[in-house]
Amino acid sequence: MSRLPMQWIDNNGKNRIPDEVFTPLYGVRLTGGLFGQVFHRNVEFLKKISIDAALYWFRRRAGKNAPGQPYRGHFEDNIKGQTAGLLLMGAGNALRWEDDAAMRKIVDTIVGEIKSCSMPDGYLMAVPQEEFGTLEYPHYVRIWLTYGLWAAALAGNEDALPMLRRWQDWFNSCDDLPIIRYLTLSFQGVVCSPFVFNTPIGKKEDIDTTVQYYEEDWRLGQFIMREQNAIGVRKQPGYEPHPHGTELEALEGYLDLYRATGKHYYLRAVLEAYEMYRRDWQHVGGGIVLCEYQDSYPGCNWLAPNRAYNELCCSSFWILLNQRLHRLFPEEEKYVAEMEKSLFNVAIANQQDETGIRYHAWIEGHKQQGGLVHCCCGVGTRLFGMLPEFLYSVAPEALYVDMYAASEFVWHRSEGDVKVTMETDMPYDCAVRLTVETETPQAFALKLRIPGWVDGDVTVDVDGETYAGAPGGYLAVARTWQGCSSVVFRLPFAWRQTLYTGAEQKRNLRAEPPVSYQRYALEYGPLLMAVTACQPTEFEPDGGPVTLNIDPADYIASLRPAQEPLRFEIEGCAPHRLVPYFEIDKEPFSCYPLFPERR
């Protein structure tokens, strides 16, 4: 098994718009801390999924013996073959950073069996060709298998890329192309072929097919014109208004079309839609409010667990859209800040140990029970396998440190390797120490992200020399690095308090006089915080929001650090405590506690 020869993919030669930085394909190792725990829990999670169940429909379609039974429910009853894509995305990405015999078996078994079940013309999906142009097969299902085969190739499987290219060639000329844009959630399909284009096997036909059969110029026009309901209403066949935050994945694809063609209307549409999502459809902590088959409106910000919101799929696509924007505009810290916020407060918060992955990141009442094989399991396991690549990015003359987690990164350069060791216990401790080692003198800029959430300017010590960095940007330390250098600093967390302005306001009409409430959320650094120890309220006898009988203006001042890191007592409000939302498991909680309005 051999990896691709390059440490990152530079597609600037075939794209009209160049990336400014690149994402490592390998060379990063997590050495502990929260990210390391999440990564290894994900490996254990993948071991619980049946390979035979994942391959069942591929074997049936090929007329082969199919032992066992497929997973039941929407995931494999209506979108057959998705579990195979899930396993390849998770295991293949995990193998980029660490070898593991069980993950290797998953990848090689699934790729080998799909290859043996594929058609002579390159078709390789789990349903017969005559069913391909139905439901979500041309886009959602195809996307997962595409991502999975690419991950398998990065892990060293030599069959995956030729299979992917032959399959993409089949798709570029298939009979169903004229109708695919009218199928279920078809907007997601914009991302798939441009993704293939940006691999070493990509062809111009991959872009041309997408533009002709997937592009929705009317939709892009809505975004560019900033139409008030553009995000939440789609005028298309089927259920109206059929909104879904997974249209963020289409924005990934349109950004790739911008890079490929240089046509600025793609970028304008993406950036306008991006700002509308941030302004009207994003919860405190980063979650996306909009979900399918639920009528919503800008600013509704649902809270109750009976609502569909903060779906992990949506946040996954938000993270990857921001990663693309970071590669184009690396000096704008806000894109990595969005990635980090969504990772902590949605993705990691939705990992239920190694036993399951949650669908929604509800921020009021209780968390959802995790599952083994649903759509959010697929995007979740992919994200967790990709975690190391989010820490660093590289340019010819610069190394960017984007997120802070215990890790090692060996950067391969023509002048020789550069090894960066990051020692930190983020987010439990704000201290960071980087060790930069070079065998020969090398000139490059080390660019340190100074997050917008830090409490004041940051002083950085580099071998006794002092630098200062302001929140919300990158601090460049440009020098000739030689031998072993030490970079030491702290990133103290600042508090941010947010007033809830959404649909679920509270009043107690039984009180005399009636009582109205305000709701406030707290963020600490990149972390959404939650108040635990909920008690039943008089007007919600089955349990409801926490009520804190203090002035909200005194909320932050009332916090007292507990013995455990990142946990706080709330003075005058025992037994309630403030804890990181991502640590919540089964206990009741509220991220937006109630504060009685004082007369």
C-alpha positions as CSV (number, residue, x, y, z in Angstrom):
1,M,0.0,0.0,0.0
2,S,1.5,3.4,-1.0
3,R,0.1,6.9,-0.5
4,L,-0.1,9.5,-3.2
5,P,3.4,11.0,-3.8
6,M,2.4,14.6,-2.8
7,Q,1.7,15.8,0.7
8,W,-1.0,18.2,-0.5
9,I,-2.7,18.7,-3.8
10,D,-1.9,21.9,-5.8
11,N,-4.6,22.3,-8.4
12,N,-3.6,25.9,-9.2
13,G,-2.3,24.8,-12.6
14,K,-5.8,23.7,-13.8
15,N,-8.0,26.1,-11.8
16,R,-8.4,29.7,-13.0
17,I,-8.5,30.9,-9.4
18,P,-5.6,29.7,-7.3
19,D,-5.7,28.5,-3.7
20,E,-3.4,30.5,-1.4
21,V,-2.8,27.7,1.0
22,F,-3.1,23.9,0.9
23,T,-4.4,21.2,3.2
24,P,-2.1,18.4,4.3
25,L,-3.1,14.9,3.0
26,Y,-0.8,13.2,5.6
27,G,2.0,14.0,8.0
28,V,0.0,15.1,11.0
29,R,-0.2,12.9,14.1
30,L,-2.5,13.6,17.1
31,T,-0.5,13.0,20.3
32,G,-3.3,13.2,22.9
33,G,-5.8,15.7,24.1
34,L,-9.5,16.1,23.1
35,F,-8.9,15.8,19.4
36,G,-6.9,12.6,19.9
37,Q,-9.7,11.1,22.1
38,V,-12.3,12.0,19.5
39,F,-10.2,10.5,16.6
40,H,-9.6,7.2,18.4
41,R,-13.2,6.9,19.6
42,N,-14.2,7.2,16.0
43,V,-11.9,4.3,15.0
44,E,-13.7,2.2,17.7
45,F,-17.1,3.3,16.4
46,L,-16.3,2.1,12.9
47,K,-15.4,-1.3,14.2
48,K,-19.0,-1.8,15.3
49,I,-20.4,-1.5,11.8
50,S,-21.0,-4.8,9.8
51,I,-19.0,-5.0,6.6
52,D,-21.4,-7.6,5.2
53,A,-24.4,-5.4,5.9
54,A,-22.6,-2.5,4.1
55,L,-22.0,-4.7,1.1
56,Y,-25.3,-6.5,1.0
57,W,-27.0,-4.5,-1.8
58,F,-23.8,-4.4,-4.0
59,R,-23.6,-8.2,-3.8
60,R,-27.4,-8.6,-4.5
61,R,-27.2,-6.4,-7.5
62,A,-24.3,-8.4,-8.9
63,G,-26.0,-11.7,-8.3
64,K,-23.5,-12.8,-5.7
65,N,-24.0,-14.5,-2.3
66,A,-24.9,-11.8,0.2
67,P,-24.5,-13.1,3.8
68,G,-26.3,-11.5,6.6
69,Q,-28.8,-8.7,6.4
70,P,-28.6,-5.0,5.4
71,Y,-29.3,-2.3,8.0
72,R,-33.0,-1.4,7.9
73,G,-34.6,2.0,7.8
74,H,-34.4,4.9,5.4
75,F,-30.6,4.7,5.2
76,E,-30.4,1.4,3.4
77,D,-34.0,0.8,2.4
78,N,-34.2,4.0,0.2
79,I,-30.5,4.9,-0.4
80,K,-28.9,1.5,-0.8
81,G,-25.1,1.4,-0.4
82,Q,-24.7,4.4,1.9
83,T,-23.2,2.3,4.7
84,A,-20.3,1.3,2.4
85,G,-19.7,5.0,1.7
86,L,-19.8,5.7,5.4
87,L,-17.2,3.1,6.2
88,L,-14.8,4.2,3.5
89,M,-15.1,7.9,4.4
90,G,-14.4,7.1,8.1
91,A,-11.8,4.4,7.8
92,G,-10.0,5.8,4.8
93,N,-9.5,9.2,6.3
94,A,-8.3,7.7,9.6
95,L,-5.7,5.7,7.8
96,R,-4.2,8.9,6.3
97,W,-2.7,9.6,9.7
98,E,-2.3,6.3,11.6
99,D,-2.1,2.7,10.4
100,D,-4.7,0.4,11.9
101,A,-5.3,-3.2,10.8
102,A,-9.0,-3.1,11.4
103,M,-9.4,0.1,9.4
104,R,-7.2,-1.3,6.6
105,K,-9.4,-4.4,6.4
106,I,-12.5,-2.3,6.1
107,V,-11.1,-0.2,3.3
108,D,-9.6,-3.1,1.3
109,T,-12.6,-5.4,1.7
110,I,-15.1,-2.8,0.6
111,V,-13.1,-1.5,-2.3
112,G,-12.3,-5.0,-3.4
113,E,-15.9,-6.2,-3.2
114,I,-17.3,-3.1,-5.0
115,K,-14.7,-3.6,-7.7
116,S,-15.8,-7.2,-8.1
117,C,-19.4,-6.2,-8.3
118,S,-18.9,-3.3,-10.8
119,M,-20.2,-3.3,-14.3
120,P,-17.9,-3.4,-17.4
121,D,-18.8,0.2,-18.3
122,G,-17.6,1.5,-14.9
123,Y,-20.9,1.6,-13.1
124,L,-20.5,0.5,-9.5
125,M,-23.4,1.6,-7.3
126,A,-25.5,-0.8,-5.2
127,V,-28.7,-0.4,-7.2
128,P,-29.3,-1.4,-10.9
129,Q,-28.6,1.2,-13.5
130,E,-32.3,1.6,-14.3
131,E,-32.8,2.8,-10.6
132,F,-29.9,5.3,-10.6
133,G,-32.0,8.2,-11.8
134,T,-34.3,8.0,-8.8
135,L,-34.4,9.4,-5.2
136,E,-31.0,10.6,-4.1
137,Y,-28.8,8.2,-6.0
138,P,-27.2,10.6,-8.5
139,H,-26.1,13.1,-5.9
140,Y,-26.2,12.2,-2.2
141,V,-25.3,8.5,-2.6
142,R,-22.8,9.2,-5.4
143,I,-21.2,11.9,-3.3
144,W,-20.5,9.5,-0.4
145,L,-19.1,6.8,-2.5
146,T,-16.9,9.4,-4.3
147,Y,-15.6,10.7,-1.0
148,G,-15.1,7.2,0.2
149,L,-13.1,6.0,-2.8
150,W,-10.9,9.2,-2.6
151,A,-10.3,8.5,1.1
152,A,-9.4,4.9,0.3
153,A,-6.9,6.2,-2.3
154,L,-5.3,8.5,0.2
155,A,-5.1,5.5,2.6
156,G,-3.0,3.7,-0.1
157,N,-5.6,1.5,-1.8
158,E,-4.4,1.3,-5.4
159,D,-7.7,0.2,-7.0
160,A,-9.8,3.2,-5.7
161,L,-8.7,5.9,-8.0
162,P,-9.0,3.9,-11.3
163,M,-12.5,2.8,-10.1
164,L,-13.5,6.4,-9.3
165,R,-12.3,7.7,-12.7
166,R,-14.2,5.0,-14.7
167,W,-17.3,5.6,-12.7
168,Q,-17.1,9.4,-13.2
169,D,-16.7,8.8,-16.9
170,W,-19.9,6.7,-16.8
171,F,-21.7,9.5,-15.0
172,N,-20.6,12.2,-17.4
173,S,-22.5,10.4,-20.2
174,C,-25.3,8.6,-18.4
175,D,-28.9,8.7,-19.7
176,D,-30.3,10.3,-16.5
177,L,-28.4,13.6,-16.7
178,P,-31.4,15.6,-18.0
179,I,-33.6,14.8,-15.0
180,I,-31.2,14.7,-12.1
181,R,-31.6,18.3,-11.0
182,Y,-35.3,17.6,-10.3
183,L,-34.7,14.7,-7.9
184,T,-34.8,14.7,-4.1
185,L,-32.3,17.2,-2.6
186,S,-30.5,17.3,-5.9
187,F,-28.8,20.6,-5.1
188,Q,-26.2,18.6,-3.1
189,G,-25.0,17.0,-6.3
190,V,-23.2,20.2,-7.4
191,V,-20.3,19.3,-5.2
192,C,-19.5,15.8,-6.5
193,S,-17.9,16.1,-9.9
194,P,-15.9,19.3,-9.1
195,F,-14.5,17.4,-6.2
196,V,-13.3,14.7,-8.6
197,F,-11.9,17.4,-10.9
198,N,-9.7,18.6,-8.0
199,T,-8.1,15.2,-7.6
200,P,-5.2,13.9,-9.7
201,I,-7.7,12.1,-12.0
202,G,-10.0,15.1,-12.7
203,K,-11.0,16.1,-16.2
204,K,-12.6,19.2,-17.7
205,E,-15.7,17.1,-18.5
206,D,-16.3,16.9,-14.7
207,I,-16.8,20.6,-14.6
208,D,-18.8,20.8,-17.9
209,T,-21.3,18.1,-16.8
210,T,-21.9,19.9,-13.5
211,V,-22.5,23.3,-15.1
212,Q,-24.9,21.8,-17.7
213,Y,-27.0,19.5,-15.5
214,Y,-26.7,20.7,-11.9
215,E,-26.2,24.5,-12.0
216,E,-29.3,26.5,-10.9
217,D,-28.7,30.0,-12.2
218,W,-32.1,31.2,-10.7
219,R,-30.9,30.1,-7.3
220,L,-27.6,31.8,-7.6
221,G,-29.5,34.9,-8.6
222,Q,-31.6,34.8,-5.5
223,F,-28.4,34.7,-3.4
224,I,-26.7,37.5,-5.3
225,M,-29.9,39.7,-4.9
226,R,-30.0,38.8,-1.1
227,E,-33.7,37.9,-1.3
228,Q,-35.1,37.8,2.2
229,N,-36.4,34.2,1.9
230,A,-33.7,32.9,-0.4
231,I,-32.2,30.5,2.1
232,G,-35.4,29.1,3.6
233,V,-37.6,28.8,0.4
234,R,-36.8,26.9,-2.7
235,K,-39.3,27.0,-5.6
236,Q,-38.9,23.5,-7.0
237,P,-41.0,20.4,-7.6
238,G,-42.1,18.5,-4.5
239,Y,-42.8,19.7,-1.0
240,E,-42.8,23.4,-0.6
241,P,-40.9,25.3,0.5
242,H,-38.5,22.4,1.1
243,P,-35.7,24.2,2.8
244,H,-32.6,22.3,4.0
245,G,-29.3,23.5,5.4
246,T,-27.5,20.8,3.4
247,E,-27.7,23.2,0.5
248,L,-24.4,24.4,2.1
249,E,-22.9,21.4,0.3
250,A,-24.0,23.0,-3.0
251,L,-22.1,26.1,-2.0
252,E,-19.0,24.0,-1.7
253,G,-19.6,22.9,-5.3
254,Y,-20.2,26.4,-6.6
255,L,-17.0,27.6,-4.9
256,D,-15.2,24.9,-6.8
257,L,-16.9,26.0,-10.0
258,Y,-15.6,29.5,-9.3
259,R,-12.1,28.2,-8.9
260,A,-12.3,26.1,-12.0
261,T,-13.9,28.8,-14.3
262,G,-13.0,32.1,-12.8
263,K,-16.6,33.3,-13.2
264,H,-17.2,35.8,-10.4
265,Y,-21.0,35.3,-10.2
266,Y,-20.2,31.9,-8.4
267,L,-18.2,33.7,-5.8
268,R,-20.7,36.5,-5.3
269,A,-23.5,34.0,-4.9
270,V,-21.6,31.9,-2.4
271,L,-20.5,34.9,-0.3
272,E,-24.0,36.4,-0.2
273,A,-25.5,33.1,0.8
274,Y,-22.8,32.6,3.4
275,E,-23.6,35.9,5.0
276,M,-27.3,35.2,5.0
277,Y,-26.7,31.8,6.8
278,R,-24.5,33.6,9.4
279,R,-27.0,36.3,10.0
280,D,-30.3,34.5,9.9
281,W,-29.8,30.8,10.2
282,Q,-26.9,30.1,12.6
283,H,-27.4,29.3,16.3
284,V,-25.1,30.4,19.0
285,G,-22.3,27.9,19.1
286,G,-22.3,27.5,15.3
287,G,-25.2,25.1,14.6
288,I,-27.4,25.6,11.5
289,V,-31.1,26.0,12.2
290,L,-32.5,25.0,8.8
291,C,-33.6,21.4,8.2
292,E,-35.7,19.6,5.7
293,Y,-39.5,19.2,5.9
294,Q,-39.9,21.9,8.5
295,D,-41.1,25.3,7.7
296,S,-38.8,27.9,9.2
297,Y,-38.1,31.6,8.9
298,P,-35.1,33.8,9.3
299,G,-34.2,34.2,13.0
300,C,-36.6,31.5,14.3
301,N,-33.7,29.8,16.2
302,W,-35.7,26.8,17.4
303,L,-34.7,25.4,20.8
304,A,-37.1,22.6,21.8
305,P,-36.0,19.0,21.1
306,N,-39.2,18.3,19.1
307,R,-37.8,20.7,16.5
308,A,-35.3,19.6,13.8
309,Y,-32.3,22.0,14.0
310,N,-28.5,21.9,14.4
311,E,-28.2,18.8,12.2
312,L,-24.7,17.5,12.0
313,C,-24.8,17.1,8.2
314,C,-25.4,20.9,7.9
315,S,-22.5,21.7,10.2
316,S,-20.2,19.3,8.4
317,F,-20.8,21.1,5.1
318,W,-20.4,24.5,6.8
319,I,-17.0,23.4,8.1
320,L,-15.9,22.2,4.7
321,L,-17.2,25.3,3.0
322,N,-15.2,27.4,5.5
323,Q,-12.2,25.3,4.8
324,R,-12.4,26.1,1.1
325,L,-12.8,29.8,1.9
326,H,-9.8,29.6,4.2
327,R,-7.7,28.2,1.3
328,L,-8.7,31.1,-0.9
329,F,-8.5,33.8,1.8
330,P,-6.1,32.5,4.5
331,E,-5.5,35.8,6.2
332,E,-9.2,36.1,7.2
333,E,-9.3,34.4,10.5
334,K,-13.1,34.2,10.6
335,Y,-13.3,31.1,8.3
336,V,-11.2,29.0,10.6
337,A,-13.1,30.4,13.6
338,E,-16.3,29.0,12.1
339,M,-14.7,25.6,11.5
340,E,-13.5,25.5,15.1
341,K,-16.8,26.6,16.6
342,S,-18.7,24.0,14.6
343,L,-16.2,21.2,15.4
344,F,-16.4,21.8,19.2
345,N,-20.1,22.6,19.6
346,V,-21.8,20.4,17.0
347,A,-19.5,17.7,15.7
348,I,-17.6,16.7,18.8
349,A,-20.7,17.4,20.9
350,N,-22.6,14.8,18.8
351,Q,-20.1,12.0,19.3
352,Q,-21.6,9.7,21.8
353,D,-18.4,8.0,23.0
354,E,-17.6,5.2,20.6
355,T,-21.1,3.9,20.5
356,G,-22.9,6.3,18.3
357,I,-23.2,9.7,16.6
358,R,-26.1,12.1,17.2
359,Y,-28.2,13.5,14.4
360,H,-29.2,16.9,16.0
361,A,-27.2,19.0,18.4
362,W,-30.2,20.2,20.5
363,I,-29.1,22.9,22.9
364,E,-32.1,22.8,25.2
365,G,-33.5,20.1,27.5
366,H,-31.6,17.0,26.6
367,K,-29.3,15.5,23.9
368,Q,-30.5,13.1,21.3
369,Q,-29.6,9.4,21.4
370,G,-26.8,8.6,19.0
371,G,-27.1,6.1,16.1
372,L,-24.9,3.8,14.1
373,V,-25.9,4.2,10.5
374,H,-27.7,7.4,9.5
375,C,-26.6,10.4,7.4
376,C,-25.0,12.2,10.3
377,C,-23.0,9.1,11.2
378,G,-21.5,9.3,7.7
379,V,-20.5,12.9,7.8
380,G,-19.5,12.6,11.4
381,T,-17.1,9.7,10.9
382,R,-15.6,11.5,7.9
383,L,-15.0,14.7,10.0
384,F,-13.5,12.8,12.9
385,G,-11.2,11.0,10.5
386,M,-10.2,14.3,8.9
387,L,-9.5,16.1,12.2
388,P,-5.7,16.2,11.8
389,E,-5.9,18.2,8.5
390,F,-7.8,21.0,10.2
391,L,-4.8,22.0,12.4
392,Y,-2.3,23.2,9.8
393,S,-2.2,24.5,6.3
394,V,0.8,25.3,4.1
395,A,1.9,27.6,1.3
396,P,5.3,27.5,-0.5
397,E,6.8,30.0,2.0
398,A,4.5,29.8,5.0
399,L,3.2,27.3,7.6
400,Y,-0.2,28.2,9.1
401,V,-1.1,27.0,12.6
402,D,-4.9,27.2,12.3
403,M,-6.2,25.2,15.4
404,Y,-4.5,24.2,18.6
405,A,-4.4,20.6,19.7
406,A,-1.6,18.3,20.9
407,S,0.0,17.1,17.7
408,E,3.1,16.7,15.5
409,F,3.4,17.8,11.9
410,V,6.2,16.9,9.5
411,W,6.2,19.4,6.6
412,H,7.9,18.1,3.5
413,R,9.8,20.8,1.7
414,S,12.4,20.6,-1.1
415,E,14.9,22.3,1.3
416,G,14.3,19.5,3.9
417,D,11.7,18.4,6.4
418,V,10.3,20.8,9.0
419,K,8.9,19.2,12.1
420,V,6.4,21.1,14.3
421,T,5.5,19.7,17.7
422,M,2.5,21.3,19.4
423,E,2.1,20.8,23.2
424,T,-1.2,22.0,24.6
425,D,-4.2,20.7,26.4
426,M,-6.7,22.9,24.6
427,P,-9.5,23.6,25.3
428,Y,-8.8,22.6,29.0
429,D,-5.7,24.8,29.2
430,C,-4.9,27.8,27.1
431,A,-1.1,27.4,27.2
432,V,0.6,26.5,23.9
433,R,4.2,25.5,23.1
434,L,5.4,24.9,19.6
435,T,8.8,23.4,18.8
436,V,10.0,23.9,15.3
437,E,12.9,21.7,14.1
438,T,14.9,21.9,10.9
439,E,18.0,20.0,9.8
440,T,19.1,22.8,7.6
441,P,18.5,26.6,7.7
442,Q,15.1,27.4,6.1
443,A,13.4,30.7,5.5
444,F,9.6,30.7,5.9
445,A,6.9,32.5,7.9
446,L,5.2,30.7,10.8
447,K,1.7,32.1,10.8
448,L,-0.1,31.7,14.2
449,R,-3.8,32.1,14.3
450,I,-4.8,34.5,17.1
451,P,-8.5,33.6,17.5
452,G,-11.1,36.3,17.7
453,W,-12.3,34.7,21.0
454,V,-9.1,35.4,23.0
455,D,-9.2,37.8,25.9
456,G,-7.0,40.6,24.7
457,D,-3.7,40.8,22.7
458,V,-1.4,37.8,22.8
459,T,2.3,37.9,23.6
460,V,4.3,35.3,21.7
461,D,7.9,34.3,22.8
462,V,10.1,32.9,20.0
463,D,13.5,31.9,21.4
464,G,13.5,34.9,23.7
465,E,12.2,37.4,21.1
466,T,8.7,38.8,21.7
467,Y,5.9,39.3,19.2
468,A,2.4,40.6,19.8
469,G,-0.8,39.4,18.0
470,A,-4.2,40.9,18.0
471,P,-7.4,38.8,18.2
472,G,-9.0,37.9,15.0
473,G,-6.0,37.5,12.7
474,Y,-2.7,35.7,12.0
475,L,0.6,36.7,13.6
476,A,3.5,36.1,11.1
477,V,6.9,35.2,12.5
478,A,9.0,35.4,9.4
479,R,12.6,34.3,9.9
480,T,15.2,31.8,9.0
481,W,14.6,28.7,11.2
482,Q,17.6,26.6,12.1
483,G,17.9,23.8,14.6
484,C,15.3,23.7,17.3
485,S,13.2,26.8,18.1
486,S,10.6,27.3,20.8
487,V,7.4,29.3,20.4
488,V,5.4,29.8,23.6
489,F,2.2,31.7,24.2
490,R,-1.2,31.6,25.9
491,L,-4.7,32.0,24.4
492,P,-6.9,33.1,27.3
493,F,-10.6,32.5,26.8
494,A,-13.0,35.5,26.8
495,W,-16.7,35.3,27.7
496,R,-19.5,36.3,25.3
497,Q,-23.1,36.6,26.4
498,T,-25.9,36.4,23.7
499,L,-29.5,37.4,24.1
500,Y,-32.0,35.0,22.6
501,T,-34.3,36.7,20.1
502,G,-35.9,33.6,18.5
503,A,-39.4,32.2,18.4
504,E,-39.4,30.3,21.7
505,Q,-39.9,33.1,24.2
506,K,-41.2,32.3,27.6
507,R,-43.9,33.8,29.9
508,N,-45.4,32.4,33.1
509,L,-49.0,33.5,32.9
510,R,-50.0,31.7,36.0
511,A,-47.8,33.9,38.2
512,E,-49.4,36.9,39.8
513,P,-48.4,39.2,38.2
514,P,-47.4,37.3,35.1
515,V,-43.7,36.9,34.6
516,S,-41.7,37.4,31.4
517,Y,-38.3,36.0,30.9
518,Q,-35.2,36.8,28.9
519,R,-32.8,34.0,27.8
520,Y,-29.1,34.3,27.5
521,A,-26.4,31.9,26.3
522,L,-22.7,32.0,27.2
523,E,-19.7,31.2,25.1
524,Y,-16.2,30.7,26.6
525,G,-13.5,31.0,24.0
526,P,-14.7,28.8,21.2
527,L,-17.0,26.8,23.5
528,L,-20.7,26.9,23.9
529,M,-21.6,26.5,27.6
530,A,-24.6,24.8,29.1
531,V,-26.3,25.1,32.5
532,T,-26.9,21.7,34.1
533,A,-29.1,20.4,36.9
534,C,-32.4,21.4,35.4
535,Q,-35.4,21.4,37.8
536,P,-39.1,21.1,36.7
537,T,-40.7,24.5,36.5
538,E,-44.1,25.4,37.7
539,F,-45.5,26.1,34.2
540,E,-43.7,23.0,32.6
541,P,-44.2,20.2,35.1
542,D,-42.3,17.7,32.9
543,G,-39.1,19.6,33.0
544,G,-38.2,22.7,31.2
545,P,-35.6,25.5,30.9
546,V,-33.4,26.4,33.8
547,T,-34.4,29.5,35.6
548,L,-31.6,31.6,37.1
549,N,-32.8,34.1,39.6
550,I,-30.1,36.7,39.1
551,D,-29.8,39.8,37.0
552,P,-28.5,38.8,33.5
553,A,-26.2,41.8,33.7
554,D,-24.4,39.9,36.6
555,Y,-24.4,36.5,34.9
556,I,-20.7,36.4,33.9
557,A,-19.6,38.1,37.2
558,S,-21.5,35.4,39.2
559,L,-19.3,32.6,37.8
560,R,-16.8,30.9,40.1
561,P,-14.3,28.3,38.7
562,A,-15.0,24.8,40.1
563,Q,-12.2,22.3,40.7
564,E,-12.6,20.7,37.3
565,P,-11.4,22.6,34.3
566,L,-14.0,24.5,32.3
567,R,-16.6,24.1,34.9
568,F,-18.1,26.9,36.9
569,E,-20.4,27.4,39.9
570,I,-23.1,30.1,39.5
571,E,-23.2,32.1,42.7
572,G,-26.6,32.1,44.2
573,C,-28.0,29.5,41.8
574,A,-27.0,26.2,43.3
575,P,-27.2,23.4,42.2
576,H,-26.8,24.7,38.7
577,R,-23.4,24.6,37.1
578,L,-22.0,25.9,33.9
579,V,-20.1,23.3,31.8
580,P,-19.0,22.9,28.1
581,Y,-21.9,21.8,26.0
582,F,-19.7,19.2,24.2
583,E,-19.3,17.4,27.5
584,I,-23.0,17.0,28.1
585,D,-24.2,13.4,27.7
586,K,-27.5,12.3,29.4
587,E,-28.0,15.0,32.0
588,P,-30.7,17.7,31.4
589,F,-29.4,21.1,30.6
590,S,-30.1,24.5,29.0
591,C,-27.8,26.6,26.8
592,Y,-30.3,29.4,27.0
593,P,-31.4,29.6,30.7
594,L,-34.3,31.9,31.7
595,F,-33.8,35.1,33.6
596,P,-37.0,36.6,35.2
597,E,-37.5,40.2,34.0
598,R,-37.2,42.5,37.0
599,R,-39.7,45.3,37.5
